[in-house]
Amino acid sequence: MHWALAISNACNGLTYVTRFSCDIFGFYVAFIYLQKGIQVLTRQWAAGEPSAYLSIMVALLVLVVGYLCGVVGTSSKMRYIGLLGIPFPNGLIPQAPFHTNSLCVTRQVSDESETDGTKGHSSRVVDHVVEQRVSNLAQGLLTLGTMSGPLLVVLHLIPRGVLAGLFFIMGVQALEGNGITLKVLHIVRDHALTSASDPLSRIQRKRAIWYFTGLELIGFGATFAITQTIAAIGFPIIILLLIPVRTFLLPRYFTEEELSILDAPTASPYTMESVGGNFGEDVDGSPSTEVPEQIDEGDCTERGEAGNRKLGGLRRRSSLGTDHNVPGDASYEMQQLRVGASRLSNRSRSRGDRS
């Protein structure tokens, strides 16, 4: 399978993937976590009512404590605190971005725009990643160690209520940052209390938000429904079918401006450059035209990559708390221009080879 994907360049199909299908899949995974937590608790009734009620209390306690720890952990005061300075691990799933985020070197960028009323506000953007393979290998070896006999016996002693609370935490946190949840909250929220900076407020045709969110909920419902049947193994087919629906059908009913607000690429142009860029976008590689990739603490877009950045008198802040001065002289800017020109030349050469 891997050979076939490599020979056919199947990875280039990622250029068509957007947040539309990813949000639906993320919404589905969040509900699977919640469903699994409920299943764990309902099975405790077989051991008697005292055991069931105790498990429910423990699960809710784990949920509350875990959620509060997550809120505290995302505060600016806890940003640079770690145990022994060791990078944060991946967490429960291998594709979790926590480890990559902990290796990111970031910097503060102030907004000098005078049009949107945010002048003087600053945001944290990723500058580069201190990439290495040692820590990932160490995490893999530790995971392999947990599969040994003695540790499996210890893991078996974890109370079911704690496991249910863990599933609840993952489900709730996944729902919080999901695009479908944010759109639903925008729809039900009082418009008088909606912030003017909310991108969804810029959509003139409010029915477009309802239609787009409804389509996402239909896709989620179909995916969740099939997993409750004997054909559960076929749920990825629905996710795959959503990709051409978004690419070729939705542009017929939604304007380009509406889709640019309701949907978004799964990664920055810098990340997608290796597969030909995002569908419908023209990436010219100019370092002066790309927008810095802002770090969103609750979103999966924080993957450690970013495009070229605006320079000049800025300070670069490391995730380990180290400050670095970013040169604002002409030599440094010329170096960045040469990097952009080199990328553009390589891309043009590769296109020429394919033609």
C-alpha positions in Angstrom: 0.0 0.0 0.0 2.8 2.4 0.9 4.6 1.6 -2.3 1.4 2.3 -4.4 0.8 5.6 -2.6 4.4 6.7 -3.2 4.5 5.7 -6.9 1.2 7.4 -7.6 2.0 10.6 -5.6 -1.2 10.1 -3.8 -0.1 12.6 -1.2 -0.7 15.4 -3.7 -4.4 14.8 -3.1 -3.9 16.7 0.2 -4.1 19.9 -1.9 -7.9 19.4 -2.0 -8.4 18.7 1.7 -9.9 21.7 3.7 -11.3 22.2 7.1 -14.7 21.2 5.9 -14.0 17.5 5.9 -11.5 17.8 8.8 -14.0 19.5 11.1 -16.6 16.9 10.3 -14.1 14.1 11.2 -13.0 15.9 14.3 -16.6 16.4 15.4 -17.2 12.7 14.9 -14.1 11.7 16.9 -15.2 14.0 19.7 -18.6 12.3 20.0 -17.0 8.9 19.8 -14.9 9.8 22.9 -18.1 10.9 24.7 -19.9 7.8 23.6 -17.1 5.6 24.8 -17.0 7.3 28.2 -20.8 6.7 28.6 -20.3 3.1 27.6 -17.6 2.6 30.3 -19.9 4.0 32.9 -23.0 2.1 31.9 -21.1 -1.2 32.2 -20.4 -0.4 35.8 -24.1 -1.1 36.7 -23.4 -4.8 36.3 -21.2 -4.5 39.5 -24.0 -2.8 41.4 -25.4 0.6 41.9 -22.8 1.8 44.5 -20.0 1.0 42.0 -21.9 2.8 39.2 -22.6 5.9 41.1 -19.0 6.0 42.5 -17.6 5.7 38.9 -19.8 8.5 37.7 -18.6 10.8 40.5 -15.0 9.9 39.8 -15.5 10.5 36.0 -17.0 13.9 36.6 -14.2 14.8 39.1 -11.6 13.8 36.5 -13.4 15.9 33.9 -13.5 19.0 36.0 -9.9 18.8 37.3 -8.6 18.0 33.8 -10.5 20.9 32.2 -9.3 23.3 34.9 -5.7 22.1 34.4 -6.1 22.7 30.7 -7.3 26.2 31.2 -4.5 27.0 33.6 -1.9 25.4 31.3 -2.9 27.6 28.4 -2.4 30.8 30.4 0.7 33.0 29.7 2.0 32.4 33.2 2.3 28.6 32.5 3.6 28.9 29.0 7.3 28.3 29.8 7.0 26.0 32.8 7.9 22.4 32.3 9.2 19.4 34.2 13.1 19.4 34.1 12.9 21.3 30.8 11.9 18.2 28.9 9.8 18.9 25.8 6.1 18.2 26.2 5.1 14.7 24.9 2.7 13.9 22.1 -0.1 13.0 24.5 -2.7 10.4 23.8 -2.5 10.2 20.0 0.7 10.2 17.9 -0.5 13.1 15.6 -1.1 15.4 18.6 1.0 18.6 18.0 2.1 19.1 21.6 5.6 17.8 21.1 6.2 19.8 17.9 4.8 22.9 19.6 7.2 22.5 22.5 10.1 22.6 20.0 8.9 25.7 18.3 10.8 29.0 18.5 8.2 31.8 18.6 8.3 35.5 18.6 5.9 38.4 19.3 4.6 40.4 16.3 2.7 43.7 16.9 -0.2 44.7 14.5 0.5 48.1 13.0 -2.7 48.1 10.9 -4.9 51.1 11.3 -8.0 49.8 9.5 -9.3 47.1 11.8 -8.9 48.8 15.1 -6.3 46.3 16.4 -3.2 48.6 16.2 -0.8 47.8 19.0 -2.1 44.4 19.6 0.5 41.6 19.5 0.3 38.0 18.6 2.7 35.1 18.9 3.9 33.4 15.7 6.1 30.5 15.0 9.5 31.4 13.6 11.1 27.9 13.2 11.2 24.5 14.8 14.3 23.0 16.5 13.8 19.7 14.7 15.5 16.4 15.8 14.6 12.7 16.0 15.9 11.8 19.5 12.9 12.8 21.6 10.4 11.1 19.2 12.4 7.9 19.2 12.5 8.0 23.0 8.7 8.5 23.2 8.2 5.5 20.9 10.5 3.3 23.0 8.6 4.3 26.2 5.3 3.5 24.5 6.8 0.1 23.6 7.8 -0.4 27.2 4.2 0.1 28.4 3.2 -2.9 26.4 5.3 -5.2 28.6 3.7 -7.6 30.9 4.3 -6.0 34.3 3.1 -2.5 33.1 0.0 -4.0 31.5 -1.0 -5.4 34.9 -0.6 -2.0 36.5 -2.6 -0.3 33.7 -5.4 -2.8 34.3 -5.7 -1.4 37.9 -6.8 2.0 36.7 -10.4 2.6 37.8 -13.0 2.6 35.0 -14.3 5.9 36.3 -10.9 7.5 35.6 -10.9 6.2 32.1 -14.4 7.5 31.5 -13.3 10.9 32.8 -10.4 10.8 30.4 -12.7 10.1 27.4 -14.9 13.0 28.5 -12.0 15.4 28.7 -10.8 14.5 25.2 -14.4 14.8 23.8 -15.1 18.2 25.4 -11.8 19.7 24.5 -12.1 18.4 20.9 -15.6 20.0 20.6 -14.4 23.3 22.0 -12.0 24.1 19.2 -14.0 22.5 16.4 -15.2 24.7 13.6 -18.7 23.2 13.6 -19.1 24.1 17.3 -17.9 27.7 16.7 -20.4 28.1 13.8 -23.3 26.7 15.9 -22.4 29.0 18.8 -22.3 32.0 16.4 -25.8 31.0 15.1 -27.4 30.7 18.5 -25.6 33.7 20.1 -27.3 37.1 20.4 -26.0 39.1 17.5 -25.9 42.2 19.7 -23.3 40.4 21.8 -21.3 39.0 18.9 -17.9 40.6 18.6 -17.4 42.7 15.4 -14.0 41.0 14.9 -15.7 37.6 14.5 -15.0 36.6 10.8 -18.5 35.1 10.5 -20.0 38.5 11.1 -18.5 39.7 7.7 -20.8 37.3 5.8 -23.6 39.3 4.3 -25.8 36.3 3.5 -26.5 34.9 6.9 -28.3 31.9 5.4 -24.9 30.8 4.1 -23.7 30.1 7.6 -26.9 28.0 8.3 -26.5 26.0 5.0 -22.8 25.4 5.4 -23.2 24.3 9.1 -26.2 22.1 8.2 -24.1 20.3 5.5 -21.3 19.7 8.0 -23.8 18.3 10.5 -25.3 16.1 7.8 -21.8 14.8 7.0 -21.2 14.1 10.7 -24.6 12.4 11.1 -23.8 10.1 8.2 -20.4 9.3 9.5 -21.6 8.6 13.0 -24.6 6.5 11.8 -22.5 4.2 9.7 -20.2 3.4 12.7 -23.2 2.1 14.6 -23.8 -0.6 12.0 -22.0 -3.7 10.7 -20.5 -1.5 8.0 -18.6 0.6 10.6 -15.3 0.0 8.9 -16.4 1.9 5.9 -16.8 5.3 7.6 -13.6 6.7 6.0 -15.4 6.5 2.6 -17.8 9.1 3.7 -15.0 11.4 4.8 -13.3 10.9 1.4 -16.5 11.7 -0.4 -16.8 15.0 1.4 -13.6 16.2 -0.2 -14.9 16.4 -3.8 -18.2 17.7 -2.5 -16.4 20.7 -0.9 -14.0 21.2 -3.9 -16.5 20.9 -6.8 -20.1 21.3 -5.5 -20.0 23.9 -2.7 -18.5 26.6 -4.9 -21.6 26.5 -7.0 -23.8 27.6 -4.1 -21.4 29.7 -2.0 -19.4 32.6 -3.1 -15.6 32.6 -2.9 -15.7 35.2 -0.1 -18.1 33.1 1.9 -16.1 30.0 1.5 -12.9 31.8 2.5 -14.6 32.6 5.8 -16.6 29.5 6.4 -13.8 27.2 5.4 -10.0 27.2 5.4 -7.0 25.1 4.3 -5.8 22.5 6.7 -2.2 24.0 6.7 -0.3 27.1 5.8 0.9 27.6 2.2 4.4 26.9 3.4 3.4 23.5 4.7 1.4 22.6 1.5 4.1 23.8 -0.9 5.5 20.2 -1.2 2.2 18.9 -2.6 1.6 21.8 -5.0 -0.1 24.2 -2.6 -3.7 24.5 -1.5 -6.3 24.1 -4.2 -7.3 27.4 -5.7 -4.5 29.4 -4.2 -1.5 30.9 -6.0 1.6 30.7 -3.8 4.3 32.9 -5.3 6.8 32.3 -2.5 7.3 36.0 -2.0 8.5 36.6 1.6 7.0 40.1 1.7 3.4 39.1 0.9 2.8 36.1 3.1 1.0 36.6 6.4 2.6 35.2 9.6 1.0 32.1 10.9 -0.4 33.0 14.3 -0.5 30.5 17.0 -4.0 29.4 18.1 -3.8 27.6 21.4 -6.9 25.6 20.7 -6.5 24.7 17.1 -4.7 22.0 15.2 -3.1 24.5 12.8 -0.3 25.0 15.2 2.1 22.5 13.7 5.4 24.2 13.9 5.7 25.4 10.4 5.3 29.0 9.1 5.9 30.9 6.0 8.2 33.9 5.6 7.7 36.6 8.1 7.6 40.4 8.2 10.9 41.6 9.7 12.2 44.7 11.4 12.9 45.4 15.0 11.1 42.4 16.3 12.0 40.1 19.2 12.1 36.4 18.8 10.9 34.5 21.9 11.8 30.8 22.4 9.3 28.4 23.9 11.9 27.6 26.5 11.9 31.3 27.5 15.0 32.5 25.6 14.9 35.8 23.8 16.7 36.4 20.5 17.0 39.6 18.6 15.8 39.5 15.1 18.1 41.6 12.9 16.3 44.4 11.0 19.2 45.3 8.7 19.3 45.0 5.0 21.6 42.0 4.9 19.2 39.9 6.8 16.3 41.0 4.6 18.3 40.2 1.4 19.0 36.8 2.8 15.3 36.2 3.2 14.6 37.4 -0.3 17.2 35.0 -1.7 15.5 32.2 0.1 12.2 33.1 -1.4 13.7 33.4 -4.9 15.4 30.0 -4.5 12.1 28.4 -3.6 10.4 30.0 -6.6 13.1 28.9 -8.9 13.0 25.3 -7.6 9.2 25.3 -8.0 9.4 26.6 -11.6 12.1 24.0 -12.4 9.9 21.1 -11.0 6.9 22.3 -13.0 9.1 22.4 -16.1 10.2 18.8 -15.5 6.7 17.6 -15.1 5.6 19.3 -18.3 
